[in-house]
Amino acid sequence: KTPSLIRSIERDLEAGHAAVIQLVSTGEALMERRLAEIPTEDWGDVQVDITPREYVLDYLAHSFPVQLYEPFTDSEGNLSSRPVYRDGQPVESREAVACRDRLIEKLASLPPVPGALDQIIQRFGTDRVAEVTGRSRRVIRKADRLVIENRAAAANLAETAAFMNDAKRILVFSDAGGTGRSYHAELSARNRRLRIHYLLEPGWKADAAIQGLGRTNRTNQAQPPLFRPIATDVKAEKRFLSTIARRLDTLGAITRGQRQAGGQGLFRPEDNLESHYGRDALRQLYTLLVRGKVEGCSLQTFEDSTGLKLMDANGIKDELPPITTFLNRLLALTIDLQNVLFTAFEQLLTARIEGAIASGAYDVGLETLRAESVVITDRRTIYTHTGTSAETRLLTITERRRNRPVTLDEALDRLSDPRAQILINERSGRAAVQVPAPSVMLDNGEIERRVRLIRPMERHSLPLKAMAESHWTEADRERFALAWQAEIAAVPEFTDSTIHVVSGLLLPIWKRLPNESTRVYRLQTDAGERIIGRKVSPAWVATALATDAPTLTPDAAFAALMDGRTILDLAEDLQLRRVRVMGANRIELSGFNDMMRDRLKTYGLFHEIVSWKLRMFVPTDATGVAVLARVLDRYPVERIGEREAA
């Protein structure tokens, strides 16, 4: 990590920024042990190796198995082995001793690798690096030699002042400097540069990690910091990131009632491998290993390498190794085998999370609604507590969002990837850029290749094989540019949408609220009113407020259908619902007969033959509301139902 970190710091300094590095280990205990072995008169030119290599060499010297074992047969005829002793002393195996000595010799001949803190100080020098740690001594470079420098008890205060006064532009701090100090771009300080906060070692303590992250992001600052977590491409390292991400989520839930508050947005939900999505993906991986569906790793290889057993006499075990055990065993595998297993695991995890997101069931916790304008257009009281007079209110909110379509230049820039293609839909005339997307592993172990279609106002992924069944064809640049610009020209500057939020006293009516999704929003209106509450669908609103037959305006019906949780039963046994076809959301009308087909086409519905069946869809573009209005005028809504989103 450190060489990449040093190169990044050099770029930050050239750009005029200030670098702050957060770590946990300073190597002080190891340094003190090594310094105790050499006389103080040699401290002016230290030749001893003060690196973590001692830990490995000490293990090889004292813990490497070298005792000789011999086979024997017990009284029941079972062949086993036992250690060999001579005159009460263990006998060593010559082959094992030779192997140990070769390893020690090879490790001892490798160039020393100092700790991250020492590397940074020796690269940039003490005149540019402020060290705020608990070390009382440190090794620094003077000319061509390494010398020992003592640090006074008040050194941390002086180093902090030097950084805030812009005398030093790099600051490294450990847990000793992670509480009660300020390294932010304070308005009263001379150093108001942008802080680039590198999380080199988050450690295992979530509270200490949060304290460290808060050192560069405080009130009265000229600008907030830029956080950069650092990780290697060794797959098993995610085991450590997963633990701290999970603990930060827990800390946020305990201290602020919101798990995302713990990690300050630094980690993604998928970084927590110990979630229920991770557990489900791991069980699926075990099943694929048993079936021999993981390319590059057989069941025998997995069990021999990890020591984990997945099978018993009855087949696959009921009690399989948990996610923590699996992640720990990954650390002992070769890099190549780590990559094979973790890549398969990540693909399964990604597929599960993407599926949950597509269905609307993915729980992201408390969501903040951000828009250009938020206005409450209707406010109704749907429940009043008899004892306290506290109210439950149903709010109808109109949010206005600024449309930011992908420009033509941005679309053409995608062609820098040789695998990208520009496409035209021969049926609709719309344009799209096809770019590669991450493959996913299906439940049966097959790898599904996917592509992503980027359009002016949306993007979605779909299987590569589905493209052959679609109307997308490759186009030349001129035709593509005309179609793209025409679509952008039709995009309004703003888009208004309506959402419904139940706020106020929620507990007494909690069972009446939809139970398949518990999305909670917080928002601030244009009038400055702050609201937190449960989002509900237009279908739920229509049902909750209806006194007779349900009524929905075409706009509300369109929004409810696109939300994915509403089913509209119409007259003459017709039904409207959202479906996914070739990776895109559509509104499908089902239940029609041959006599209705031509009439529905004149209303503006379009049809496709999918798997030898004629299916009809309401357009989801700007014409969709008008088409839906004609359908509802002829076939009124008879019932509003809810389901889990498609």
C-alpha positions in Angstrom: 0.0 0.0 0.0 2.7 2.5 1.1 4.4 3.0 -2.3 1.1 3.8 -3.9 0.2 6.1 -1.0 3.5 7.9 -1.4 3.0 8.5 -5.1 -0.5 9.8 -4.3 0.8 12.2 -1.6 3.3 13.5 -4.1 0.5 14.3 -6.5 -1.5 16.0 -3.7 1.5 18.2 -2.8 1.9 19.2 -6.4 -1.8 20.2 -6.6 -1.4 22.4 -3.5 -3.3 20.1 -1.1 -2.4 18.8 2.4 -2.2 15.1 3.1 -3.5 13.5 6.4 -2.7 9.8 7.0 -4.6 7.8 9.6 -3.1 4.6 10.8 -3.0 2.3 13.9 0.4 0.6 14.0 3.5 2.6 14.6 6.0 -0.3 15.1 7.2 1.2 18.4 7.2 -2.1 20.3 9.3 -3.8 17.7 11.7 -0.9 17.4 12.2 -0.7 21.2 13.0 -4.5 21.3 15.6 -4.1 18.5 17.2 -1.0 20.0 17.6 -2.8 23.3 19.9 -5.3 21.5 22.4 -2.7 20.3 24.5 -0.3 22.3 23.5 3.4 22.5 26.8 4.5 20.9 25.6 2.9 17.7 22.4 4.8 17.6 24.0 7.5 15.4 24.3 5.0 12.5 21.7 2.2 12.9 22.5 -0.8 10.8 20.0 -3.1 12.4 16.8 -4.2 10.6 13.9 -2.6 12.3 11.1 -4.1 10.2 8.2 -6.5 10.8 10.3 -9.3 9.2 11.3 -10.2 12.7 7.9 -11.6 13.4 8.1 -14.0 10.6 11.6 -15.1 11.3 10.8 -15.6 15.0 7.8 -17.8 14.0 10.1 -19.9 11.7 12.8 -20.3 14.3 10.5 -21.3 17.2 7.3 -22.6 15.7 8.1 -24.3 12.4 7.3 -28.0 12.8 10.6 -29.9 12.7 10.1 -32.9 15.0 10.4 -36.3 13.4 7.3 -38.6 13.4 7.2 -42.3 12.8 4.2 -44.5 11.7 2.9 -47.2 14.0 -0.1 -49.5 14.3 -2.2 -49.5 17.4 -3.8 -52.5 19.2 -6.8 -52.3 16.9 -4.8 -52.3 13.8 -5.2 -48.6 13.0 -2.2 -46.9 11.3 -1.2 -43.7 12.9 1.9 -41.6 13.7 3.7 -40.4 16.8 6.7 -38.1 17.6 10.1 -39.7 18.0 12.2 -39.2 21.2 15.7 -40.3 22.0 16.9 -40.2 25.6 13.8 -38.1 26.4 14.7 -35.5 23.8 12.7 -34.9 20.6 14.4 -36.0 17.4 14.3 -33.5 14.6 13.6 -34.3 10.9 16.6 -33.4 8.7 14.3 -32.6 5.8 12.1 -30.3 7.9 15.1 -28.5 9.5 16.6 -28.0 6.0 13.3 -26.6 4.7 13.1 -24.2 7.7 16.7 -23.0 7.3 16.1 -22.4 3.6 13.1 -20.3 4.4 14.9 -18.3 7.0 17.8 -17.8 4.7 15.6 -16.6 1.9 13.6 -14.2 4.1 16.8 -12.8 5.7 18.2 -12.1 2.2 15.2 -10.1 1.1 15.5 -6.3 1.3 13.9 -4.8 4.5 10.4 -3.3 4.3 9.9 -0.7 7.0 6.5 0.1 8.4 4.3 2.6 6.7 5.0 5.4 9.2 8.8 5.0 8.8 8.6 4.8 5.0 6.6 8.1 4.9 9.0 9.9 7.2 12.1 8.6 5.5 10.7 9.5 2.0 9.5 13.1 2.8 11.7 13.9 5.8 10.8 15.3 9.2 10.8 18.8 7.9 7.7 18.1 5.8 5.9 15.4 7.9 4.2 16.1 11.2 4.0 13.0 13.3 1.2 12.8 15.9 1.7 9.4 17.6 2.6 7.9 20.9 6.2 7.1 19.9 9.0 8.5 22.2 11.7 7.6 19.6 11.9 7.1 15.9 14.3 6.2 13.2 15.0 9.0 10.7 17.3 9.4 7.7 20.2 11.9 7.8 22.2 12.0 4.6 23.1 8.3 3.9 22.5 6.9 7.3 19.7 6.1 9.7 19.8 7.6 13.2 17.6 7.5 16.3 15.8 10.7 17.3 14.1 11.2 20.6 10.7 12.8 20.7 9.7 15.0 23.6 6.4 14.6 25.4 5.1 17.8 23.9 6.2 16.9 20.4 2.6 16.1 19.2 1.4 19.7 20.1 4.3 21.2 18.2 3.8 18.9 15.2 0.1 19.8 15.1 0.8 23.5 15.2 3.4 23.2 12.4 0.8 21.5 10.2 -2.0 24.0 11.0 0.5 26.9 10.3 1.3 25.4 6.9 5.0 24.8 7.9 4.4 21.1 7.2 1.9 19.8 4.6 1.8 16.1 5.6 0.4 14.9 8.9 0.4 11.2 10.1 -1.6 10.4 13.2 -2.3 7.2 15.1 -4.8 6.5 18.0 -2.7 8.8 20.2 -3.6 11.7 17.9 -7.1 10.5 16.9 -9.0 12.1 19.8 -9.4 15.7 20.9 -7.3 17.2 18.1 -8.2 19.2 15.0 -6.5 18.8 11.6 -9.3 20.4 9.5 -9.0 23.4 7.2 -9.9 25.8 10.0 -10.8 29.4 8.9 -8.5 30.8 11.6 -5.5 28.7 10.6 -2.9 29.5 8.0 -3.2 26.1 6.4 -6.7 26.1 4.8 -5.7 23.7 2.0 -7.9 20.9 1.0 -7.3 17.9 3.3 -6.8 14.6 1.5 -7.5 12.1 4.4 -6.0 8.7 3.7 -7.5 5.9 5.8 -4.4 3.6 5.6 -5.3 1.5 8.6 -8.9 1.7 10.0 -8.1 -0.8 12.8 -10.6 -3.0 14.6 -12.2 -0.4 16.9 -15.1 1.3 15.2 -15.3 4.2 17.8 -11.5 5.0 17.3 -11.9 4.9 13.5 -14.8 7.4 13.7 -12.8 9.6 16.0 -10.0 9.6 13.5 -12.3 10.4 10.6 -13.7 13.4 12.5 -10.3 15.0 12.9 -10.3 16.6 9.4 -14.0 17.3 9.1 -15.2 19.8 11.7 -17.1 23.1 12.0 -15.6 26.4 11.1 -13.7 24.9 8.1 -12.9 26.5 4.8 -13.7 23.2 3.0 -14.5 19.6 3.8 -11.9 16.9 3.4 -11.6 14.3 0.7 -11.5 10.8 2.2 -9.6 8.0 0.5 -9.6 4.5 1.9 -6.6 2.5 0.8 -6.7 -1.2 -0.1 -4.6 -3.7 -2.1 -5.8 -6.0 -4.8 -5.4 -9.0 -2.5 -9.0 -10.2 -2.3 -8.8 -11.6 1.2 -8.0 -8.1 2.5 -11.7 -7.3 2.1 -12.1 -9.5 5.2 -10.7 -6.7 7.3 -12.7 -4.0 5.5 -15.8 -6.0 6.0 -15.3 -6.2 9.8 -14.8 -2.5 10.2 -17.7 -1.7 7.9 -20.0 -3.9 9.9 -18.9 -2.4 13.2 -19.3 1.1 11.9 -22.8 0.2 10.8 -23.5 -1.1 14.3 -22.0 2.0 15.9 -24.1 4.3 13.8 -27.3 2.4 14.6 -26.5 2.6 18.4 -25.4 6.2 18.6 -27.5 7.9 15.9 -30.3 5.5 15.2 -29.0 5.1 11.6 -26.5 2.6 10.5 -25.1 4.7 7.6 -24.1 7.4 10.0 -21.4 5.2 11.5 -19.2 4.9 8.4 -19.9 8.5 7.3 -20.7 7.2 3.8 -17.1 5.9 3.5 -18.1 2.3 2.9 -20.7 0.9 0.5 -23.4 -1.5 1.8 -21.8 -4.3 -0.2 -18.5 -3.8 1.6 -20.1 -5.5 4.6 -19.7 -9.1 3.6 -21.3 -10.3 6.8 -24.8 -9.1 5.9 -27.6 -11.5 5.1 -26.9 -11.0 1.4 -23.4 -12.2 2.1 -24.5 -15.2 4.0 -27.0 -16.2 1.3 -24.3 -15.8 -1.4 -21.9 -17.9 0.6 -24.4 -20.8 1.0 -24.9 -20.6 -2.8 -21.1 -20.7 -3.3 -20.9 -23.8 -1.1 -23.6 -25.5 -3.2 -21.8 -24.6 -6.4 -18.6 -26.0 -5.0 -20.3 -29.3 -4.2 -21.7 -29.5 -7.7 -18.3 -28.7 -9.3 -19.6 -25.5 -10.9 -16.8 -23.1 -9.7 -14.3 -22.9 -12.4 -10.7 -23.2 -11.2 -11.5 -24.7 -7.8 -12.9 -28.2 -7.2 -14.5 -29.3 -4.0 -11.4 -31.4 -3.1 -9.1 -28.4 -3.7 -11.3 -26.2 -1.5 -11.5 -28.6 1.4 -7.8 -29.4 1.2 -6.8 -25.7 1.1 -9.2 -24.4 3.7 -9.7 -27.4 6.0 -13.5 -26.8 5.8 -15.7 -29.8 5.2 -18.9 -29.2 3.2 -20.1 -32.8 2.9 -21.1 -35.6 5.3 -22.5 -39.0 4.8 -25.9 -37.6 3.8 -24.7 -35.1 1.3 -24.1 -31.3 1.9 -24.1 -30.4 5.5 -27.0 -28.6 7.2 -24.5 -26.6 9.4 -22.1 -25.0 6.9 -19.1 -22.9 7.9 -20.2 -19.3 8.7 -19.1 -16.3 6.7 -16.5 -15.2 9.3 -14.8 -18.6 9.2 -14.8 -18.6 5.4 -13.2 -15.1 5.2 -10.5 -16.1 7.8 -9.6 -19.3 5.8 -9.3 -17.2 2.6 -6.3 -15.4 4.2 -4.3 -18.7 4.2 -4.8 -19.4 0.5 -2.6 -18.6 -2.4 -3.4 -15.3 -4.2 -4.6 -17.2 -7.3 -7.0 -19.4 -5.3 -8.2 -16.3 -3.3 -9.0 -14.6 -6.6 -11.0 -17.6 -7.9 -13.1 -18.1 -4.8 -13.6 -14.4 -3.9 -14.5 -13.5 -7.5 -17.2 -16.3 -7.5 -18.4 -15.1 -4.1 -18.5 -11.4 -5.3 -20.5 -12.3 -8.4 -23.1 -14.2 -6.3 -23.3 -11.3 -3.8 -23.6 -8.7 -6.6 -26.3 -10.7 -8.3 -28.3 -10.9 -5.0 -27.9 -7.2 -4.3 -28.8 -6.1 -7.8 -31.8 -8.4 -7.7 -33.0 -6.8 -4.4 -32.4 -3.3 -5.9 -34.3 -4.1 -9.0 -37.3 -5.5 -7.0 -37.3 -2.5 -4.7 -36.7 -4.7 -1.7 -33.1 -3.5 -1.0 -33.0 -1.8 2.4 -30.8 1.2 2.2 -32.0 2.5 5.5 -32.9 6.2 6.0 -32.9 7.9 2.7 -32.5 11.7 2.3 -34.7 13.2 -0.4 -32.8 15.8 -2.4 -34.5 17.8 -5.1 -34.5 21.3 -6.6 -37.9 21.9 -5.0 -40.0 20.1 -2.4 -43.5 21.3 -1.8 -46.3 19.8 0.3 -49.4 19.9 -1.9 -51.9 18.1 0.4 -51.9 17.3 4.1 -54.5 15.0 5.7 -54.9 13.6 9.2 -55.6 9.9 9.0 -55.3 9.1 12.7 -55.5 11.0 16.0 -54.4 9.4 19.3 -57.2 9.7 21.8 -54.9 10.1 24.8 -52.3 12.6 23.5 -54.1 14.1 20.5 -50.9 13.3 18.5 -51.7 13.0 14.8 -50.6 10.8 11.9 -50.5 12.8 8.7 -50.6 11.7 5.1 -48.6 14.2 3.1 -48.7 14.5 -0.7 -45.4 16.0 -1.8 -44.4 17.3 -5.2 -40.6 17.1 -5.9 -39.0 18.9 -8.8 -35.7 17.5 -10.0 -33.4 19.0 -12.6 -32.8 16.7 -15.5 -29.2 16.1 -16.4 -29.1 14.1 -19.6 -25.9 12.5 -20.9 -24.6 14.9 -23.5 -23.6 13.7 -27.0 -19.9 14.3 -26.2 -20.1 12.2 -23.0 -21.8 9.4 -25.0 -19.2 9.4 -27.7 -16.4 9.5 -25.1 -17.6 6.0 -24.1 -16.2 4.8 -27.5 -12.7 5.0 -26.0 -13.4 1.5 -24.9 -13.0 -0.7 -27.9 -15.8 -2.9 -26.8 -18.3 0.0 -26.8 -20.9 0.3 -29.6 -23.4 3.0 -30.6 -26.9 1.6 -31.3 -30.2 2.7 -32.7 -33.5 1.0 -31.9 -35.1 0.3 -35.2 -38.6 0.3 -33.7 -38.5 3.4 -31.5 -35.7 5.3 -33.2 -34.0 5.8 -29.8 -30.2 5.9 -29.4 -28.0 4.1 -26.9 -24.4 3.3 -26.1 -23.6 -0.3 -25.3 -20.7 -0.8 -22.9 -19.5 -3.9 -21.0 -21.1 -4.6 -17.6 -19.9 -7.0 -14.9 -20.9 -10.6 -15.4 -23.1 -12.3 -12.8 -23.1 -15.8 -11.6 -26.6 -17.4 -11.8 -28.0 -19.9 -9.3 -26.9 -22.8 -11.4 -23.3 -21.7 -11.5 -23.3 -20.4 -15.0 -21.7 -17.0 -15.8 -24.1 -14.7 -17.5 -22.4 -12.1 -19.6 -24.1 -8.7 -19.4 -23.9 -5.3 -21.2 -25.1 -1.9 -20.1 -27.2 0.4 -22.3 -26.5 4.1 -21.6 -29.3 6.4 -22.8 -29.7 10.2 -22.4 -31.8 9.8 -19.2 -31.3 6.2 -18.0 -29.1 3.2 -18.0 -29.8 -0.4 -17.4 -28.0 -3.7 -17.6 -29.3 -6.8 -19.5 -27.9 -10.2 -20.6 -25.8 -10.1 -23.7 -27.9 -12.8 -25.3 -31.0 -10.7 -24.9 -29.5 -8.1 -27.3 -29.8 -10.5 -30.2 -33.6 -10.8 -29.6 -34.1 -7.0 -29.4 -34.4 -4.3 -32.0 -31.1 -2.6 -31.2 -28.7 -2.4 -34.2 -25.3 -0.8 -34.7 -25.5 2.6 -36.3 -23.1 5.2 -37.8 -22.1 8.3 -35.9 -24.2 10.7 -37.9 -27.4 8.8 -37.5 -26.6 8.2 -33.8 -25.9 11.9 -33.2 -29.1 13.0 -34.7 -31.2 10.5 -32.7 -29.3 11.4 -29.5 -29.7 15.1 -29.9 -33.4 14.8 -30.8 -34.0 12.9 -27.6 -32.1 15.4 -25.5 -34.0 18.2 -27.0 -37.3 16.6 -25.9 -36.1 16.3 -22.3 -37.6 19.2 -20.2 -35.3 21.1 -17.8 -37.2 19.8 -14.8 -39.3 16.8 -14.0 -42.1 16.9 -11.3 -43.1 13.8 -9.5 -45.5 13.1 -6.6 -44.7 11.0 -3.6 -46.8 10.2 -0.5 -45.3 10.2 3.0 -46.9 9.1 6.3 -45.4 11.1 9.1 -46.1 12.0 12.7 -47.3 9.3 15.1 -46.7 6.0 13.2 -46.6 3.2 15.8 -50.4 2.9 16.3 -51.0 2.5 12.5 -47.8 0.6 11.8 -49.7 -2.6 10.9 -51.8 -0.7 8.4 -48.7 0.4 6.5 -47.3 -1.7 3.6 -45.1 -4.4 5.1 -43.2 -5.5 2.0 -41.1 -2.3 2.1 -40.3 0.0 5.0 -38.5 2.8 3.2 -38.1 5.8 5.4 -37.4 9.3 4.0 -36.3 12.5 5.5 -36.7 15.8 3.6 -36.9 19.5 4.0 -39.5 21.5 2.1 -39.1 24.8 0.4 -40.8 26.4 3.4 -38.1 25.0 5.7 -40.3 22.3 7.3 -38.4 19.1 8.1 -40.2 15.8 7.7 -39.3 12.2 8.4 -41.7 9.4 7.6 -42.6 6.2 5.7 -43.1 6.4 2.0 -46.3 4.8 0.7 -47.5 4.0 -2.8 -50.4 5.8 -4.5 -52.3 2.6 -4.4 -52.1 2.5 -0.6 -53.2 6.1 -0.5 -56.2 5.4 -2.8 -57.2 2.4 -0.7 -56.7 4.2 2.7 -58.8 7.2 1.7 -61.4 5.5 -0.5 -65.0 5.4 0.7 -66.3 3.7 -2.4 -64.8 2.7 -5.7 -61.1 3.5 -5.9 -60.1 6.5 -8.1 -56.7 7.4 -9.5 -55.8 10.1 -11.9 -53.8 9.0 -15.0 -50.7 10.7 -13.6 -51.0 9.0 -10.2 -51.8 5.7 -11.9 -48.7 6.0 -14.1 -46.5 6.9 -11.1 -47.9 4.0 -9.1 -47.3 1.5 -11.8 -43.8 2.7 -12.5 -43.1 2.4 -8.8 -43.6 -1.3 -9.2 -45.7 -2.1 -6.2 -49.1 -1.5 -7.7 -51.5 -3.7 -9.7 -54.5 -2.1 -11.3 -57.4 -4.4 -12.1 -59.5 -2.8 -14.8 -62.9 -3.5 -16.2 -63.4 -6.5 -18.5 -60.7 -8.5 -16.6 -57.8 -6.4 -17.8 -54.8 -5.8 -15.5 -51.9 -3.3 -15.5 -48.6 -4.0 -13.7 -44.9 -3.3 -14.0 -42.7 -6.0 -15.5 -39.1 -6.3 -16.6 -38.4 -7.2 -20.2 -34.8 -7.5 -21.4 -33.6 -5.6 -18.4 -35.9 -2.6 -18.7 -39.1 -1.7 -16.7 -42.3 -1.7 -18.7 -46.0 -1.3 -18.0 -47.8 -4.4 -19.3 -51.5 -4.7 -20.0 -52.6 -8.3 -19.7 -56.0 -10.1 -20.1 -56.9 -8.6 -23.4 -58.6 -10.7 -26.2 -58.3 -10.7 -29.9 -61.2 -8.3 -30.3 -59.5 -5.6 -28.1 -56.1 -5.7 -29.8 -56.7 -3.2 -32.6 -58.5 -0.8 -30.3 -55.6 -0.9 -27.8 -53.1 -0.2 -30.6 -55.1 2.9 -31.6 -54.9 4.1 -27.9 -51.1 4.1 -28.3 -50.0 0.8 -26.8 -47.3 -1.1 -28.6 -46.9 -4.9 -28.8 -44.1 -7.4 -29.0 -44.0 -11.2 -29.4 -42.0 -12.6 -26.5 -41.6 -16.4 -26.3 -44.2 -16.8 -29.0 -46.8 -14.8 -27.0 -48.2 -11.4 -27.9 -47.7 -8.9 -25.1 -48.9 -5.3 -25.0 -47.2 -2.4 -23.2 -48.0 1.2 -22.2 -45.1 3.4 -23.3 -42.9 4.6 -20.4 -41.8 7.8 -22.1 -43.5 11.2 -22.2 -46.5 9.8 -24.0 -47.2 7.2 -21.4 -49.6 9.2 -19.3 -51.8 10.2 -22.3 -51.9 6.6 -23.5 -52.8 5.4 -20.0 -55.6 8.0 -19.7 -57.2 6.7 -22.8 -57.1 3.1 -21.5 -58.5 4.1 -18.1 -61.3 6.1 -19.7 -62.4 3.0 -21.6 -61.6 0.5 -18.9 -62.0 2.1 -15.4 -60.1 0.9 -12.4 -62.1 -1.6 -10.3 -59.5 -2.6 -7.7 -56.1 -1.4 -6.6 -53.7 -4.1 -5.3 -50.2 -4.1 -4.0 -47.4 -6.6 -4.4 -43.6 -6.8 -4.2 -42.0 -4.8 -7.0 -41.1 -6.6 -10.3 
